[in-house]
Amino acid sequence: MTQTNIPQRYATNPAQIPGMTTQDLRDTYLIPDVFVPGEIRLTYTHHDRIVLGGAVPAGGVLELGGYPEIRSDYFLEHREVGIINVGGTGTVTADGEVYTLVKGACLYLGRGIRSVSFADAADEESGAQFYLFSAPAHTAYPAALVSPGEGTVRELGDQLTSNRRTLNQYIHENGVKSCQIVMGVTELHPGSMWNTMPAHTHDRRTECYLYFDLPEDARVIHLMGEREETRHLVIADRQAVISPSWSLHSGVGTSSYTFIWAMAGENQAFDDMDAAPVTDLR
């Protein structure tokens, strides 16, 4: 089933940053409307050919079909996808197999699965909101469901520097197997607002963030750009941002929050990064 077109974001390079206005930055890197009731809303970025977006069943059933931009008869013909639920309990049905995802659960679906659909759980009132992160895949890996807290858990940061956080790795080289997706959830502890500081870059991978569990009147100041030419985006709850391989990515909120981080590119080594010390930032 072929569906409507996916908006495209073309690849950019560091030399473009100095001449960009705030609106240019937002139009290029921010995805403001990820979750739309009753829709699957996707964005295609030419950075590592990633497709990301949201599916909100809103009491119905949504089917993930093919799209002209990916030139496939069905979505996962040449792709894989990581799915994390950030809403009420819901179900994902993949080639007849039904997976139940509570809030924070992660489902990996590999290349070759023809039919994927999304629905709310029968007894759930608040409604599921599925975040999707997809990348090209060269082979098929088994589907895998991971419940919250069952991934590789890492405690990072310190309350004294306002960045105490719990990182849960789901899809990675020592966890759920994939071709190139690396994906997980980081939850900031109460009183902590900084994520990923000191900042870093991933020269061989594109990373995307989805910020959620942020109060309606709160915002995250997301840092991006090169270390000597930084810029920022002001991001609200359940908005996503694209971070090219050359761009650092860090942020501070006006309250604590949770975010999904997901990467695709040349390797899956979580610690393959180039540090950007605070003293180097401009």
C-alpha positions in Angstrom: 0.0 0.0 0.0 1.5 3.3 -1.1 0.7 6.3 1.1 1.1 10.0 0.8 4.5 11.7 0.4 6.9 12.1 3.3 8.4 15.6 3.8 12.1 15.6 3.1 15.0 17.3 4.9 18.1 17.5 2.7 21.6 17.0 4.1 23.5 20.1 5.3 27.1 21.0 6.0 28.7 23.1 8.7 29.4 26.0 6.3 25.7 26.7 6.1 25.2 27.4 9.8 26.6 30.9 10.1 24.1 32.3 7.6 21.0 30.6 9.0 18.3 32.5 10.8 16.5 31.0 13.7 13.6 30.0 11.4 16.1 28.5 8.9 17.5 26.3 11.7 14.0 25.2 12.8 12.9 24.4 9.2 16.0 22.4 8.6 16.5 20.4 11.9 13.4 20.6 14.0 10.4 18.3 13.6 7.6 20.1 15.5 4.6 17.9 14.8 5.6 14.3 15.4 2.4 13.0 16.9 -0.9 13.8 15.2 -4.0 11.9 16.3 -5.2 9.4 13.8 -2.1 9.7 11.6 1.3 8.2 10.9 3.4 11.4 10.4 6.9 10.8 9.1 9.9 12.8 7.9 12.7 11.7 5.6 16.2 13.1 6.2 19.0 12.6 3.7 21.4 12.4 6.7 22.1 8.6 6.6 18.6 8.1 4.9 16.8 8.1 8.3 13.0 8.2 8.4 11.5 9.3 11.8 8.1 10.2 13.1 5.1 9.1 15.1 2.0 7.0 14.9 -1.1 7.9 17.0 -3.9 5.4 16.5 -6.4 7.5 18.5 -8.9 4.6 18.8 -8.4 3.3 15.3 -5.8 1.1 13.4 -3.0 2.7 11.4 -1.1 0.7 8.8 2.5 1.5 7.9 2.6 1.2 4.1 5.0 2.1 1.3 6.0 5.6 0.4 7.2 7.1 -2.9 10.4 8.5 -1.3 11.7 5.1 -0.2 10.9 3.4 -3.5 9.7 0.1 -1.9 6.5 -1.9 -2.2 6.3 -2.0 1.6 8.0 0.1 4.3 10.4 -2.6 5.6 11.3 -4.1 2.3 14.8 -2.5 2.5 14.6 -1.0 6.0 14.5 -1.7 9.7 12.7 0.3 12.4 12.9 0.9 16.1 9.6 1.8 17.9 9.2 3.3 21.4 5.9 4.0 22.9 5.7 7.4 24.7 1.9 7.3 25.4 -0.6 4.9 26.9 -0.4 1.1 26.3 -0.7 0.1 22.7 -0.1 -2.8 20.3 2.0 -3.2 17.2 1.1 -6.1 14.8 3.9 -7.3 12.5 3.0 -10.0 10.0 0.3 -11.2 12.3 2.4 -11.2 15.5 1.0 -8.9 18.2 3.3 -7.0 20.5 2.0 -5.0 23.5 4.0 -1.9 24.3 3.6 -0.1 27.6 5.0 3.4 27.9 8.8 3.3 27.5 8.9 -0.1 25.8 10.9 -0.6 22.7 10.2 -2.9 19.7 12.6 -3.7 16.9 11.3 -4.9 13.6 13.8 -6.1 10.9 13.9 -6.0 7.2 11.4 -8.0 5.3 8.3 -7.7 7.5 5.5 -6.8 5.1 2.6 -5.8 7.3 2.9 -3.4 10.3 -0.1 -1.8 12.1 -0.6 0.3 15.2 -3.5 0.3 17.7 -4.4 1.3 21.2 -4.8 -1.4 23.9 -8.4 -2.4 24.4 -8.6 -1.1 27.9 -6.4 2.0 27.5 -7.9 5.5 27.8 -4.9 7.8 27.4 -3.9 6.5 23.9 -0.6 5.1 22.5 1.9 7.3 20.8 4.5 5.4 18.9 7.8 7.0 18.0 9.4 5.5 14.9 13.1 5.6 13.8 14.0 3.8 10.6 17.2 3.3 8.6 18.2 1.2 5.6 19.1 -2.4 6.3 21.2 -4.9 4.4 19.9 -8.1 6.1 17.1 -9.3 8.4 17.4 -9.5 12.2 14.7 -11.0 14.5 11.9 -8.8 15.9 12.5 -8.1 19.6 10.5 -6.4 22.3 12.2 -4.9 25.4 10.2 -3.6 28.4 11.2 -0.5 30.3 14.3 -1.1 32.5 15.2 -4.4 30.7 17.8 -2.9 28.4 21.4 -2.1 29.4 21.1 0.4 32.1 23.8 3.0 32.8 23.8 5.6 35.5 25.5 8.8 34.4 26.2 12.3 35.6 26.1 14.0 39.0 23.5 16.0 40.9 26.1 18.6 41.6 26.4 19.4 37.8 22.6 19.0 37.3 22.9 16.1 34.9 22.1 13.0 36.9 20.4 10.7 34.5 19.5 7.0 33.8 20.3 5.8 30.3 18.6 2.6 29.0 20.2 1.2 25.9 17.7 -1.0 23.9 19.0 -1.5 20.4 22.8 -1.6 20.3 25.7 -3.9 19.6 25.4 -5.7 23.0 21.6 -5.7 23.1 18.9 -6.1 20.5 20.6 -6.7 17.2 20.1 -4.5 14.2 21.9 -3.6 11.0 22.7 0.0 12.0 20.2 1.4 14.4 21.3 2.3 17.9 18.4 3.4 20.2 17.5 4.0 23.8 15.9 6.3 26.4 17.5 8.6 28.9 15.5 9.9 31.9 16.8 12.9 33.8 16.5 12.7 37.6 14.4 15.4 39.4 16.5 18.5 39.7 18.7 17.7 36.8 18.3 19.5 33.5 21.5 19.0 31.4 21.8 16.1 29.0 25.0 15.0 27.3 27.2 17.6 28.8 30.1 17.8 28.1 28.9 17.6 24.6 30.3 15.5 21.7 29.9 14.7 18.1 29.5 11.3 16.2 31.5 11.8 13.0 30.2 8.5 11.6 26.6 8.6 12.7 23.5 10.8 12.5 21.6 11.1 15.8 18.1 12.2 16.4 16.5 13.2 19.7 12.8 13.2 20.7 12.1 15.1 23.9 9.1 14.1 26.0 7.7 14.2 29.5 8.3 17.9 29.4 5.7 20.1 31.1 3.6 22.2 28.7 5.1 25.5 29.8 8.7 24.1 29.9 11.3 24.0 27.1 14.6 22.4 26.2 17.4 24.6 24.8 19.0 22.2 22.4 22.6 23.0 21.4 23.8 22.2 17.9 26.5 23.2 15.3 30.2 22.9 15.5 32.0 23.5 18.8 33.4 26.9 17.6 30.1 27.9 15.9 27.2 26.8 18.2 23.6 27.5 17.7 20.5 26.6 19.6 16.9 25.5 19.1 14.1 26.0 21.6 12.1 22.7 21.7 8.8 21.8 23.3 7.4 18.5 24.6 7.3 15.7 22.0 9.3 17.5 19.3 12.2 15.9 17.5 15.5 17.2 16.3 18.0 16.0 13.7 21.7 16.1 14.6 24.0 15.6 11.6 27.3 13.7 12.2 29.3 17.0 12.3 27.0 18.6 14.9 27.4 18.5 18.6 24.2 17.7 20.5 23.4 18.7 24.0 20.7 20.5 25.9 19.3 22.0 29.1 15.7 22.1 30.1 13.7 24.5 32.3 12.7 21.3 34.1 13.7 17.6 34.1 12.5 15.6 31.1 13.1 12.3 29.2 14.4 11.9 25.7 14.8 9.1 23.1 18.1 9.1 21.3 18.5 7.1 18.1 21.4 6.8 15.7 22.3 5.3 12.3 25.5 5.3 10.3 28.8 3.6 9.9 29.0 1.7 13.2 27.1 0.8 16.3 29.8 1.5 18.9 28.0 3.6 21.5 31.2 5.2 22.8 32.5 6.1 19.4 32.3 9.9 19.9 34.6 12.9 19.8 34.4 15.0 23.0 33.6 18.7 22.8 34.8 20.1 26.2 32.9 23.0 27.6 36.0 25.2 27.4 36.1 24.7 23.6 32.5 25.8 22.9 31.9 29.2 21.4 
